Amino acid sequence: AGGRSHPSDSDRDGELKRELS
């Protein structure tokens, strides 16, 4: 999620949790 070139699955999960907060 976002404008990252190669976001890993765990990285995307962390971003989702931050957006949900």
SENUFI-498675 format. One line per field, with one value per atom (N, C-alpha, C, O): residue in three letters; atom name; x, y, z negated. Coordinates in steps of 0.2 Angstrom, whole numbers, plus 5000, padded with zeros to 4 digits. Atoms other than C-alpha are relative to their C-alpha. Layout:
residu = ala, ...;
atome = CA, ...;
u = X, ...;
v = Y, ...;
w = Z, ...;
//
This chain:
residu = ala, ala, ala, ala, gly, gly, gly, gly, gly, gly, gly, gly, arg, arg, arg, arg, ser, ser, ser, ser, his, his, his, his, pro, pro, pro, pro, ser, ser, ser, ser, asp, asp, asp, asp, ser, ser, ser, ser, asp, asp, asp, asp, arg, arg, arg, arg, asp, asp, asp, asp, gly, gly, gly, gly, glu, glu, glu, glu, leu, leu, leu, leu, lys, lys, lys, lys, arg, arg, arg, arg, glu, glu, glu, glu, leu, leu, leu, leu, ser, ser, ser, ser;
atome = N, CA, C, O, N, CA, C, O, N, CA, C, O, N, CA, C, O, N, CA, C, O, N, CA, C, O, N, CA, C, O, N, CA, C, O, N, CA, C, O, N, CA, C, O, N, CA, C, O, N, CA, C, O, N, CA, C, O, N, CA, C, O, N, CA, C, O, N, CA, C, O, N, CA, C, O, N, CA, C, O, N, CA, C, O, N, CA, C, O, N, CA, C, O;
u = 5004, 5000, 5004, 5009, 4996, 5007, 5004, 5002, 4996, 5020, 5007, 5012, 4993, 5034, 5001, 4997, 4999, 5043, 4999, 4997, 5000, 5044, 4997, 5001, 5003, 5032, 4999, 4996, 5001, 5033, 4993, 4990, 5006, 5018, 4999, 4994, 5000, 5022, 5000, 4996, 5000, 5025, 4993, 4991, 5007, 5008, 4996, 4991, 5004, 5000, 5001, 4996, 4999, 5008, 4997, 4994, 5003, 5002, 4993, 4990, 5007, 4985, 4998, 4993, 5001, 4985, 5000, 4996, 4999, 4991, 4994, 4992, 5006, 4977, 4994, 4989, 5006, 4964, 4999, 4994, 5000, 4969, 4997, 4997;
v = 4994, 5000, 5006, 5007, 4994, 5017, 5000, 4996, 4999, 5022, 4996, 4999, 5004, 5009, 4996, 4993, 5004, 5000, 4993, 4989, 5007, 4983, 4999, 4997, 5001, 4982, 4993, 4989, 5007, 4965, 4999, 5004, 5001, 4957, 5002, 5005, 4997, 4961, 5007, 5010, 4992, 4979, 5002, 5007, 4998, 4980, 4999, 5004, 5001, 4973, 5005, 5007, 4995, 4985, 5007, 5011, 4994, 5000, 5000, 5005, 5001, 4993, 5001, 5005, 5000, 4992, 5008, 5010, 4993, 5010, 5005, 5009, 4997, 5016, 4999, 5003, 5002, 5007, 5003, 5005, 4997, 5015, 5007, 5010;
w = 5000, 5000, 5000, 4996, 5000, 5005, 5007, 5011, 4994, 5018, 4999, 5002, 5001, 5013, 5006, 5010, 4994, 5027, 4999, 5003, 5002, 5018, 4993, 4989, 5007, 5003, 4999, 5003, 5002, 4994, 4997, 4995, 5003, 4988, 4993, 4991, 5007, 4970, 5000, 4995, 4999, 4975, 5001, 4998, 4998, 4983, 4994, 4993, 5006, 4968, 4995, 4992, 5005, 4957, 5002, 4998, 4997, 4968, 4999, 4997, 5000, 4968, 4993, 4991, 5007, 4949, 4998, 4994, 5002, 4948, 5003, 5000, 4997, 4960, 4996, 4995, 5003, 4950, 4993, 4990, 5007, 4933, 5000, 4995;
//
